Amino acid sequence: MGGMSDMRLQLMAKDLDAGQRAKVFNAPAGLSRWGLMVHRWHTRKALLQLTDDELRDVGLSWEQARTEGRKPFWKA
């Protein structure tokens, strides 16, 4: 799942275990504006295809994944 690094998901503090902080993952450096949009489109599409077990592994609920995955590629 190396392509998932663009997901700009921040989990609320109440959803995290004590001592952990929310992380924001950015797209690879050096992408053009169009490259960034294509990257978002691919990674959000991949997010919608994750199974329940895979979502649990990355610490997301189905609702959070759906919200992020359905965002238009031009929105951060």
Secondary structure in CASP SS format (residue, H / E / C, confidence):
PFRMAT SS
TARGET T0000
AUTHOR 0000-0000-0000
METHOD secondary structure of the structure
MODEL  1
M C 1.00
G H 1.00
G H 1.00
M H 1.00
S H 1.00
D H 1.00
M C 1.00
R C 1.00
L C 1.00
Q C 1.00
L C 1.00
M C 1.00
A H 1.00
K H 1.00
D H 1.00
L C 1.00
D C 1.00
A C 1.00
G C 1.00
Q C 1.00
R C 1.00
A C 1.00
K C 1.00
V C 1.00
F C 1.00
N C 1.00
A C 1.00
P C 1.00
A C 1.00
G C 1.00
L C 1.00
S C 1.00
R H 1.00
W H 1.00
G H 1.00
L H 1.00
M H 1.00
V H 1.00
H H 1.00
R H 1.00
W H 1.00
H H 1.00
T H 1.00
R H 1.00
K H 1.00
A H 1.00
L H 1.00
L H 1.00
Q C 1.00
L C 1.00
T C 1.00
D H 1.00
D H 1.00
E H 1.00
L H 1.00
R H 1.00
D H 1.00
V H 1.00
G C 1.00
L C 1.00
S C 1.00
W H 1.00
E H 1.00
Q H 1.00
A H 1.00
R H 1.00
T H 1.00
E H 1.00
G H 1.00
R C 1.00
K C 1.00
P C 1.00
F C 1.00
W C 1.00
K C 1.00
A C 1.00
END
